[in-house]
């Protein structure tokens, strides 16, 4: 976890959003169907966008994945 994002990932808002995404995706990876392990930001968080709700917490920017995405994702 990057240092700039530590507080965000410990926040109540993130925990609530993460739980929602896991439930929305039925606990399964959206790519392979195996049990999901991480909630992934499609547009990666940066110090510049971490306070933009549509990016940090928006359900259209989040999905459940089995493992960490490859660098090309």
Secondary structure as GFF3:
##gff-version 3
##sequence-region A 1 73
A	DSSP	three_ten_helix	3	5	.	.	.	ID=ss1
A	DSSP	alpha_helix	6	9	.	.	.	ID=ss2
A	DSSP	alpha_helix	12	24	.	.	.	ID=ss3
A	DSSP	beta_strand	38	41	.	.	.	ID=ss4
A	DSSP	alpha_helix	53	56	.	.	.	ID=ss5
A	DSSP	three_ten_helix	59	61	.	.	.	ID=ss6
A	DSSP	beta_strand	62	65	.	.	.	ID=ss7
###
